[in-house]
Amino acid sequence: PKGLRCYPPDFWFLNSCEKLAAYFPCEAGCAMVLGDDVPNYVVGEEMDTFRKCLVTERQPTCAASHHGTAPLCPCGGGG
C-alpha cells in the first residue's frame, strides 16, 4: 500500500515459524538460518531450502533481498 515503509524493529514480531506459516505454505517446514533477508519463504527451486520458511537470530534489514525468496516485511506509516 502507498505510504507504507519497512520498519526494521518490527522484524522480530514476524521472525517465527508460526507467523510465517500464517502467510506462506511452508511445505518443507521451517529452519533457522543466518541471513539479512530473513524472515522469508524460499521460492527458488534450485535452492536446498526450497519451500521452507526461514527465520534468523540476526537482525534483518529492509534493504536485503534474495532472488529465490519471498520476504515477510514489517510495514508502517513511516511517520
ChimeraX attribute file (.defattr): number of C-alpha atoms within 10 A of each C-alpha:
attribute: neighborCount
match mode: 1-to-1
recipient: residues
	/A:1	7
	/A:2	5
	/A:3	9
	/A:4	12
	/A:5	15
	/A:6	16
	/A:7	15
	/A:8	16
	/A:9	11
	/A:10	14
	/A:11	20
	/A:12	16
	/A:13	9
	/A:14	17
	/A:15	23
	/A:16	18
	/A:17	20
	/A:18	12
	/A:19	14
	/A:20	22
	/A:21	16
	/A:22	9
	/A:23	11
	/A:24	18
	/A:25	13
	/A:26	20
	/A:27	12
	/A:28	12
	/A:29	14
	/A:30	20
	/A:31	13
	/A:32	15
	/A:33	13
	/A:34	14
	/A:35	19
	/A:36	17
	/A:37	23
	/A:38	31
	/A:39	31
	/A:40	28
	/A:41	26
	/A:42	25
	/A:43	16
	/A:44	15
	/A:45	10
	/A:46	9
	/A:47	12
	/A:48	9
	/A:49	19
	/A:50	18
	/A:51	20
	/A:52	24
	/A:53	30
	/A:54	26
	/A:55	24
	/A:56	19
	/A:57	14
	/A:58	14
	/A:59	16
	/A:60	22
	/A:61	18
	/A:62	17
	/A:63	9
	/A:64	11
	/A:65	15
	/A:66	14
	/A:67	8
	/A:68	16
	/A:69	22
	/A:70	18
	/A:71	20
	/A:72	18
	/A:73	21
	/A:74	17
	/A:75	16
	/A:76	14
	/A:77	11
	/A:78	9
	/A:79	6
